Amino acid sequence: MRRFLFVVSCFGLYALVAATYAWLAFPPHIGRTDHVSSSSLGCREDNEGSWSIGVYYGDSPFTLKPIETMNVWRNESAAWPVANPVLTCASLTNSGFPSNFVVDPFLYVQGDTLYMFFENKNPITMQGDIGVAESTDKGATWKPLGIALDEPWHLSFPFVFNYNGQIYMMPESNELGQLRLYRAVNFPLIWNLEKVILQKPLVDTTIIHHQGSYWLFGSDHTSIFGTKKNGHLQIWYSTTPLGPWKPHKKNPVHNGARNGGRAFSYNGNLYRVGQASGDSYEKKIRIFKIDVLSKEEYREVQVPFDLETSHKGQNSWNGVRQHHLDVIQLSSGEYIGLVDGDRVTSGDLFLRVSLGYASLVSAITVVVLLGFLLGILNCIVPSTWCVNYYAGKRTDAVLNLKTTSFVSEQLRRMCSRLNRVPPFLRGLVKPNSKFGRLALVLILLVGALLTCVGIRYIHGGSGVVMAYPFKDHVSQFTLATMTYDARLWNLKMYVKHYSRCPSVKEILVIWNKGPPPELNELDSAVPVRIRVEKKNSLNNRFNIDPLIKTRAVLELDDDIMMSCDTIEKGFRVWREHPERLVGYYPRFVDETMSYSAEKFARSHKGYNMILTGAAFMDVGFAFGLYQSEKARLGREFVDEQFNCEDVLLNFLYANVSGLGKAVEYVRPSLAIDTSKFSGVAISGNTNQHYMKRSKCLRRFSDLYGSLSDRRWEFGGRKDGWDL
């Protein structure tokens, strides 16, 4: 019973530690499908990765920039400006076609309509199907149309092309051991098998039309293993894409690289897109200029090529790897490229689970070690297990006698040593001594740490933070903060953390006082702009700034630290309600016009104000409203009190919205006020701060009307983020 209670209590303690750690550390979206509305089957963690597809534009194939850099707008939707990725597993799943990821995009253009064909990883069959989506706005948004091709085997790399007025698709059918050509019967969704053009298990195959001949490039990995297989390339040639195909004399072309998309021509030169040469995909796509392509010779050379990528690491949709590019020139002369990307590597899920269970086994070992040291557990191996192991076996052969004697002796020694472990350990660490107690505490902590590590690997996901899509699209916002020289240390920590959040496009620092820092002093993954103000005024927070490139601005005090996931939730809610202030700190103002903390709002089960020290807003609407003539007297009072700019904006929003809802609350999972560690907070004296804000409430009520007749309850939304 004593042993049982010890083991149960240890595991109970570790379970409590693990649960607390998971509650504090794991973003609620880990392994989530809550952003997938129509099916819970899609967007599951997949050991092959979490691939998605982005759009790039440029004046040439070598000057492509991501869509967020181009700042593509459509004012009627708060999902704009658009950011990559433009097609994800959620896009497909929400359209009724469950998907774990989308990869290998190919473009086909008909007039002003773009069609994207891609591999869709089906989470039910766990194989690739060929999906198709269309765009009527030059690739900014995509509407999934369905599954164009579904076979009993895995399909990928859907190379689509036109020949003699017919549209053909040549997907990879490596698993079947054939290279098949399909023809569109009712484009883009119905295809029939035209013919099997090669009886070979080729992967990532493309066709190039060059100097009157057709050239087929592909890779056969059946006889190649290890790091060399992605550098193995073979070539065939024919007078038509339908064949027959003849092998090139130089096959296999070992100096090449596995295809990574459609070949293209530019400035009279022919270029081939290649993947990495190693086992795993690189972050960098490779481009090869084909110098010689004939029936006797083939020669290519790698040329410089760099796609603009994010510095946010795993928080970026293509932060870890990308391996495919399809670039086409549109009728406008502009080039458009489709690129796939991933934030994790292949095998990431298996590796994390393996490490997680290994950590938990180590934690169990620690429990056993504690039991040994405390004298509760003993390692007793019965000697009969060793002595009688060969009982009843034949020992008439000399060799068998010697082997049996040797093995038995070794087993007896092993049993003896195992049985001496507990007393030996207790001799080293005496629980009643000061050193012994310290050792026991350290061992207990190591066990707790191993438990947390195990839970992190198994249930904590890959550690990435993803943007929450709205109407299947993601967007970006500008992060604005107001500060001065005494808070520079806050700013450095602030910029380093928030610049890694997926949806942050730029950080605007509104500098109110003292010499501003140099930009190289700030470790940022996004551009940082410092706007130095002439006057130290809280009104500067809402100065109209034509250099802000996004519709959404998050005004966030430099002393507030929250998780990126919390920030992404707020941005998702604002895109649902762009006419409102959406923030993380609710307040309730009643008839007494006395300013109170969030606890007061909770006691009244509702709120009517959101502090703009952490709030999303429409930059044109909010800043224009704040700088309007109507707000002039309010701004003067803010300067007089050196306080309440956030309160003023709430009154202005309420006045404009009439009786409609003007504010929206999002509960942060965890928020830390770093100013408490520095003593430079404006609200350091709470009583004085609240008195000033109560005066502001009364003044603004006289100017713009009361808020006390408004109250919106917590928990009014289905997402549960406002409880």
N, C-alpha and C positions, 0 to 999 in steps of 0.2 A: 504493500500500500504506500509506503514511504517513497519508493522509487517511482510509482505511478504518479503520485502527487507532485513530485519534483519535475518530472518530464512535462506534465500538463501545465504546471505553473510557468515553466520556462517558455514553452511554446505559446502559451497565452500571452505572456509579456511581449514576446517577439511579434505576435500577431497584432497586438495593440500598437506597437511601435510602427509596424508596417502600414496599418490602416491610417494612423495619424500622418505618416509620411506621404502616403498616397493622396490623402485629402489636401495636404498643403502643397505638394509638388506637382501632381499630375494635372495638366490642363483638362478641363471637362471634355474637350473634343477628341482626346486620345482614342483612336479606334472608332471615331464617331461616324454615324450615318445620319445624324439628325438634320444635316443640310440636304439630305436626299429625301424628297417628300413622298414620292410615289412608290418606293420599294425599299425594303431594308436589305435586299440582296446585294446591292452594288456598293462600290467604294470600300470594300473590305481590304484589310492588310494582305498584301500578296508578296510572296517570297521573291518574285521577279522584279518588284519595285512598285512605284506609284506614278508611272509615266503620264504626262499630259502634253498638250500641244500649244505652241505660241505662234504669233504672227510677227514678221519683221518686214520693214519697208526700206527702200533705198533707191538711189539713182543708178546703181549698178549692183551686181551680185556681191561685190566686194565692199559695199558701203551700207550694208543692211543694219537697221536700228530697230529695237523692239517697239511695239505699238505704244507703250507708255511714254517713250521718248518723243514720239510724233504728236502726242497730246490730242488724240482724236476725241472730238466732243459730239454729244447729241443732247441738247439741253433738256429735252422732255423726260429724261430718265436719270435718276440719281445714281445709276450704275456707271455713269460716265464721268470723266474720261476713262476709256477702257484700258485695262492692264492685262498682261499675260499671266496665266495661260487663258486662251480663248475657248479651249475645248478640254473638258475633264471627264472623269468617270461620272461626276454628278450630272453633267450635261446629258449624257446618254441615259443614265438610270432614271432621271426625271422625265425623260421622253418615253419611258416604257421598255428600254433595252438595257437590262442590268449590265454593269461594267465594273471591272476592277481597275482598269487603266486603258488609256488610248495611246497609240504609238505608231510610228512609220507613216507619216502623212504624205499623200500625193495629191497634187492639184490637177483639176481639169476645168478649163474655162469655156463657157458658152455665152457669148455676148457679154452682158454685165453681171452674169451669175457665175459664181465660183463654186465648184464642187470639191469637197475634200474627201478622199478615200483613205482609210486608216485601219490598222489592226485594233480590234476591240477585244479585250480579254474578258471572256464570259465567265462569271463567277460560279455558274452552275456546272458547265461542262469542263471548266478550267482549261479551255483551249481558245485560240484566236479565231475570231470571225472578222469579216471585212465589213466595216460600217461606212456610212456616207452621210455627210452633212453639207448644207448649202449656205451661201452667204450672198446677199444682195447689196452689201455696203462695203465692198472691197476687202472683205475678210475681217472686219471689226467684230461682227457677231455672227454666230453660226447656229443654224437650226438643224438638229439631227433628224434625218429622214428615215433611218432604219438600218437594217442589216442587208447589205447588197449581196453577200455571198456567205453561205454557211454550209460547210462540208463536214463529214464525220471525222476529218483530221484537222490538224492545226493549220491555219492560214495566217499569213502576214505579208508585209512588204507589197502592197497592191499597186504595182506599176501600171498606170493607165495611159493609153495613147490612142491616137487616131491614125487609121491607115485606110486609104481608098474610101473615105466617107463612112467607115465603120469604126466603132469605139471598142477597143479591146482592153482586157485586164490580164496581167500575168502575175498572179500572186505567188508567194513562196509556198510550195507543197513538199518541203523537204521530208516530212514524216512519211509521205506516200512514196517517195523515191522517184517522183516524176516532176517535170516542168510543164505546167498546163497553161493553155491560152483560152480565155473566155471571151465571148462576144456579147455586147449589150443587145438584148432583145427589146427591152423597154427601159431606156436609160432614165435614172441611174440605178434602179433597184432590181431589175430582172436581167440575169445573165445566163447564157447557156455555154456549155463546154464546146469550144470550136475544135480543138485538137490537142493531143499531147505532142509537144514539139521536141522534147528530149527525155529520154529515159535515164535521168540522172537526179540525185537528191541535191539539187543546187539551192543555195540560200542567197537572198538579197540580189535578185537578178534584174538587170536593166538592158534596154536595147538602145543603141546609138545609130543614127543614120548619118553616114559620113562618106563623102566622095562616091555616091551612087550605090554603096553597099550598106547592109545592115550588120551591126556588130553586137553580139550578145556577151555581156560580162556577168560572171557569176562565180560563186565559190562552192567547192565540194569539200566538206569537212569530214567525210567518212574515213579517210585515211590519214588525216592530220589531227594532231592533238596538241594540247598545251598552248603556249603563247604564240606559236607560229601559225595557228589556223586562221586567225583574222588577217594575216598577211598573204594568204593563199588565194590567188585570183586566176581564173581561166577565161579564155576568149574563144568564141565561135563566130563564124561569118556566114552570110547568106544573101541572096538577091531580094528576099522579101522577109518580113517578120514571121511569116508562116512556115519558113524553112523550105527545104531541108538545110540543117546547120552543119557546117564542117569545122572541125577543131583547128585552132591556130597552131602553127608549127612550133611556137615558143611555149606552148602550154606545159606545165603551169607557170604563170607569170609570178614569181616569188617576190619580186621587188614592189609589188603593188600593195593594196590594202582592200579588205572587204568593202563592198559598196555601201555607201551611206545616204543614197538618194539618187535622183535623176541627174545624168550628165547634162551640161549646158554649154552653149556657145556664147562668147562675148568678145567683141572686137576682133573677130576673125579667128579666134583661138577656141579650141575644144577643151573643156575641163570635166574632170570626173570627181565626184564626191566620195570620200572614203571615211571609214571608221577607224577606231584605234587598232593598233597592231597586237595588243596584248589580249589577255583573257577577258578583262573587264573594260567597259566603255570609258573613254576619256571624257573630260568636260569639253574638250576642244574637237570640233569637226575639222577634218583635213581635206584640202582641195589639191588635186593633182592636175597639172597642165599636160595634156597628151601631145607630145612632140612628134611621135611617129606612130601611125596606125595603118598597117598594111597586112597582107596575108603572110608576109615573111618576117616582119619586124613589129615590135611594139616597144615604145619607150615613153615614159612619163616622168615628171619631176614635180615634187611638192612645191607649192607656192604659198607665200604668206596669206593667211586668212584668219581673221579674228572677229567673232560675233560679240557684240557688247553684252556682257553678262553682269549679273548683280553681285555685289560683295556681301550679301547677307547670309552666305553659306547655306545650310540646310533649310533656312526659312524662305529661301527663294525657290520657285517652282523647278528651276533647272540648276540649283545650286551645287549639285554633286556631279551630274553627268548629262550629256546630250550626245546623240549619235546619228541624227538623221536631218537632212536638209533637202527640201524641194523648192527650187527658185524658178520663177517664170516671169517674163516681162508682160505687163498688161498693155492693152491698146492705148492707154494714156502715156506709155513710155516708162512708167514707174515699174520697178521690180518689186515683187512680193515673194516672201519666203516663208515656208512652214517649217518649224523646227520642233522636235520633241525634246523633253527634258525631264529629269527626275531629281528628287531631293534625297534619295537613298540609293544604295548599291544593291545589285542582285545578291540574294542570300542573306540580306540584312536581318530578316525576320528569323530565319533558322539560327543564325549566329547569336542573336539576342536571346532567344529562348534557351539555347544551349548554355550560354553564359549565366543566364538567370537560374536555371536549375542547378548548375554547378555551384553557384553562390549559396543556394538554399541547402544543398548537401553539406557544404562547408559550415553553414550555421548549425545544422544538426550535429556535426562533428564537435562543434564548440560546446553544445549542450552536454554531449557525452563527456567531454574533457572536464567541464564543470562538475559533473557528477563524480568523476574520478577524484578530483581534488577535494571535494567535500566529503568523500567516503560514502556517498549514497549509491554509486554504481561501481561495480567491479567487473573486470574482464576475466571470466572463468571459462576456459576451454577444457572440456572433459578430456582426460588423458586417453580414454578409450577411443576417442576420435582418431588419435594418432597411432596408438599401440596396436589396435585391432584393424587398422585400415586394410591390411592385406590378409586378414584371417580368411581361411578357406580357399585361398588362391594357391595354385601350383607353385612349388618351390623346388622341384626336383632338378631343374637345370642349374648349373653353376652360375651362369650369367644372371639368371633370374634371382638366384639367392643373393648375389652381390647387389643387384639393382634394388631388390626389396629391402635389404638391410640399409642401403644408403638412403633411400627415400624415407623409410620409416624413421631413421635417425634424424634426418632433417626436419621431418614433421614434428617429432617429439621436441626438438630444440625450439622450433617456432612456437609451439603451444606453451612451452615453459617461459619463453620470453614475453609472450602476450600476457600471461598470468602475472608476470612481475611488473607490468606497466603501472597499474594503479598505486601500489605501495611506493614504487620509485618516484612517481609524480608527487605523491603526498610528502615524500621526503624532501623534494626540492622546494615545494611551496606549502608552507604551513599556514592554514586558514586563520589561525588565531594570532599570527604575527602581523605587524604593520605592513611588511612587504607582501605577505600572503594576501591580506585584504585588498591591497592595491592591485595585485595580480588578478584576483578574482573579478574586481570591478572592470579592469581593462579587458579581460577575456569576455565578460558579459557585454561590454560595449562593442567589441569586435563582432560578436554574434549578432547584435542589433544592426550593426553596419552591413554585415553580409546579408541579413534579411532584407534590408532596404535596397541593397544593390540587386538582389535577386528579383524582388518585386518590380524594381525599376526596369530591368531588362525584359521581364515577362509581360508586364501590363503597362509599362510606361511609354510604349511607343518608341519611335526613333528619336524623340527629343525635338522634332521640328514643330514649328508653329505655322499653321496654314491660314490663309485668308478665307473668310466666310463669303461664299458667292451670294449674290442677289440677282434673281432672275437668271441664274446660271452664269453670271458674269462677275468678274472681280474688277476692282477699281483701285484708286490710290487717293491719298489725302496729304495735305500739308500740315506738318506739326509746328505750331507756333508757341513760343515761350518768351516771357519777359523777365529780364534779370539785370544784374549789375555786378560790379567788380568784386564785391564782398562774397558773392555766391559762385565764384568761378569753379570751385571744386565740385559743387553740385552740378553745374552745367556739364562738366567733363563726363561725369558718371551718367548723366541724363542722356547726352548725345550718343555715347557708346552703346547704351542699352536700347533706346527706342529706334535708333537708325537701323537696327536689325529686324524690326517688326515688318512683316511681309508687305503691308499696304502703305507704308510711309514713303512718299515720293521725295520730299525735301523737308529740311528743318530750318525754320525761320527763327532767328534769335533777335528779339527786340531789346536792344541794349540801351538802358536808361541812364546809367551813370558810371563814370570812371573810364579808364582806357580799355577798349575792347581787346579780347584775345586774338592772336593770329589763328587763322583757320587750321594750320598744321598742328596746333595744340590740341585739336579735337579729333578723337578717333571715331570717324563716322563711316558708315557703309553707304550713305546717300549724300547728295550735295547739301552743304550748310551755307546759309546766307545770314550775315550779321547786319542788321539795320540799326545804325546808330541814331538815336533821337537827340534833338537839340534840347528838349525840356524833359525833366524827370517827372513824368505824369503817368498815372495808371490808365488814362484815356488812350495812351499810345498803343495799348493792346489791340484796339479795334480801329486803328488808322487804316484808311483805304490804301491798299498796296497792289498796283497793277501788275507787279512781277509774280504774284501768286498764280500758279498755273492750274490749280485744281478747284473744283466747285466746293469741296469739303475742306474745312480747316478744323483741326483739333487744337483748341486752346488748352494748354496743359502746363500748370505751374512747374517750374524747374525743381521743386522740392518734393514732387509726388512721384513715387516709383510704383508702377503696376506691371503685371505680366503682359506680354505681347498679346496673349490670347484674350485678356480682358479688353485691351484696346481694339482688337479685331471684332469682338462682339459689339462694342459700341458703334463702330463704323457700319456694321451690318444693320443695326437698328436704325441708325441715321438715314441710311439709304432707303429704308422703308418709309421714313417720315422726315424728308429733307426740309420741310417747312418748320420743324421744331428744333428746340435746343435739346440735345441728347447728351446726358452726362451721368456722372457717377456719384455725385454728392447731393442728395435731396434735402430740401428744407420745407417747413410748413409755416406760413405766416397767417396768424389768426387776427381777430378784431383788436387785440391789444397792441399790435404792431411792435412786438418785442421779438428781437432776433434770438433764435435758439438753434441748438445743434440738431443732428439727425435723430437723436433719441426722442426729441419732441415730436418730430414727424412720425416716427414709429408708434408713439403712444396715441397719436390721432389717426393712425392707420392710413395715412395719405400724405401727399406732398403737392405743392403748387409752385415750387421754385427749384431750379437746378443751378448750382454754382458753376460759373464759367471758368473756374480755375482748372476744370477738367471736363470739357464739353465740346461736342461736335456741333458745327453750325454751317449754314450756307454763307460763303464768304461775301458774295455780292449783296445778299439780303441783310445779313446781320451787320456787316460793317457800314453799309449804306444807311441802315436804320439808325445806328449809333451816331453817325456823323451828320445826321439830318438836323434841320433847324428845330424840329420838334424836340430833339434831345439836348439842345444847347444848354438850357438851364440845369438839366441833370448833369451834364458834363462839368459845368462850373461847380456844382456841389461836390462832385467826385474830387476835383482838384482841391477844393476847400478842406475836405475831410481826409484827403489822401487815402481813400477807401471806397468800397461799394461800386466799382465799375461793373462787377458781375451782377449785383442787385439791380442796377439801372437797366442792363440789357434784358433781364427777366421782365421788368415792368414794361419795357418797350415791346417785347414780343407779345405779352399778354394784351396790351392795348391794341395791337394790330390784329391779333387773332380773334378778338371779340370774346365770345363765350367758348370758342373752340379750344382744344388742348394745345398748349404752347410749349410744353416741356415733356421730356420722356426720360425715365430713369433706367439705368443699367447697373446692376450690383457688381462691384468689383470682387474678384475672388480674394485678393489680398492687396492692400495699399499701404505703403510706408511713407511717412512724412519725414524726409531727411533733414528738414530745417531744424527739427528738434535736437539734432546732434551738433548744430552750429550756432544756435542762438541768434540767427539773423532773420527770423521770420517776422513779417509785418504784424502778425497776430500773436506775437509772443505774450503780451499781456491780454489774456482772454477776456477778462471783465471789461477792460477799456475798449477792446476790439468790438465786443458785443454791444456796448453802449453806443458806439459810433454807428454801427450797422442798424440799430434800432432807430436812431435819428434819421438814417437814410430811408428806412421803410416809411416813416411818417412823411418825410419830404416828398418822396416819389409817389406816395399814395395821393397826396394833394395835387401833384402835377399830372399823373397819368391814370389815376383810378386805383382802387384797392384790389389786392389779391385774395382777400379773406373769403370771398364768395366762391372761390375755386378750390377744388380738392380732387386729386386723382389717386385712386387706391393702388397700393402695391399689389403685384401679382395680377395685373390686368391683361398681360400678354400671354400667348400660348407658349412662347419659348421658355418661360420660367426664369428669365434673366432679370426680372424686376421684383423678385420676392424680397 
